[in-house]
Amino acid sequence: MHTCRICNQTFSTKLRLELHRDTCVEETLLCQQCGDQFSEAAATRDGWHYRCPNDDCEGEGLTEDLYRLDATGVEQDR
């Protein structure tokens, strides 16, 4: 058995684990304004300024409107 270190999901083969890693994101953000979840990379271009990638949402700023989730989907301490 092979287990993902990010989300603890188990796979029967190493290949399935490697394919899963392409979509498993360690840093997931939650927008408090629209409720969308997305990767940190989708929310920033420079690593300093964060904005919800949803075109219909105006959420921005880590700890203002955007919060990090842990691998279980639970909001991390602020």
Phi, psi and omega per residue, in radians:
M1 nan 2.522 -3.136
H2 -2.175 2.289 -3.044
T3 -2.072 2.349 3.079
C4 -1.260 2.228 3.139
R5 -1.267 -0.319 -3.108
I6 -1.462 -0.874 -3.038
C7 -2.006 -0.043 3.131
N8 1.146 0.300 3.060
Q9 -1.314 2.474 -3.062
T10 -1.853 2.474 -3.123
F11 -2.266 2.604 -3.077
S12 -1.353 -0.426 3.140
T13 -2.274 2.740 3.111
K14 -1.142 -0.613 3.125
L15 -1.075 -0.792 3.129
R16 -1.076 -0.679 3.094
L17 -1.096 -0.797 -3.129
E18 -1.110 -0.663 3.086
L19 -1.166 -0.663 3.107
H20 -1.128 -0.681 -3.107
R21 -1.043 -0.455 3.119
D22 -1.141 -0.466 -3.098
T23 -1.934 -0.213 -3.133
C24 -1.439 2.163 -3.064
V25 -1.963 2.180 -3.134
E26 -1.225 -0.771 -3.105
E27 -1.769 1.747 3.094
T28 -1.895 2.394 3.127
L29 -1.928 2.632 3.076
L30 -2.102 2.271 3.077
C31 -1.597 2.140 3.141
Q32 -1.258 -0.367 -3.112
Q33 -1.390 -0.796 -3.071
C34 -1.947 -0.241 3.116
G35 1.492 0.009 3.123
D36 -1.224 2.593 3.009
Q37 -2.011 2.474 -3.085
F38 -2.787 2.896 -3.141
S39 -1.293 2.724 3.095
E40 -1.071 -0.655 -3.131
A41 -1.088 -0.557 3.136
A42 -1.278 -0.319 -3.044
A43 -1.717 -0.128 -3.094
T44 -2.485 2.659 3.039
R45 -1.921 -0.489 -3.059
D46 -2.005 -0.088 -3.136
G47 1.468 -0.044 -3.131
W48 -1.979 -0.725 -3.078
H49 -1.877 2.255 -3.082
Y50 -2.076 2.427 3.133
R51 -2.540 2.499 3.089
C52 -1.068 2.264 -3.113
P53 -1.308 -0.120 3.098
N54 -1.245 2.097 -3.082
D55 -1.082 -0.448 -3.112
D56 -1.555 0.057 -3.067
C57 -2.058 2.561 3.118
E58 -1.916 0.243 3.140
G59 -1.116 2.381 3.103
E60 -2.759 2.780 3.077
G61 1.526 2.110 3.043
L62 -1.092 2.368 -3.110
T63 1.205 0.009 3.014
E64 -1.703 -1.142 3.073
D65 -2.035 -0.398 -3.083
L66 -1.907 2.328 -3.120
Y67 -2.278 2.511 3.102
R68 -1.343 2.451 3.038
L69 -1.903 2.580 3.052
D70 -1.446 -3.080 -3.057
A71 -1.100 -0.363 3.134
T72 -1.586 -0.063 -3.133
G73 1.560 0.196 3.140
V74 -1.649 2.400 -3.127
E75 -1.084 2.289 3.119
Q76 -1.325 2.789 3.127
D77 -0.970 2.491 -3.119
R78 -1.511 nan nan
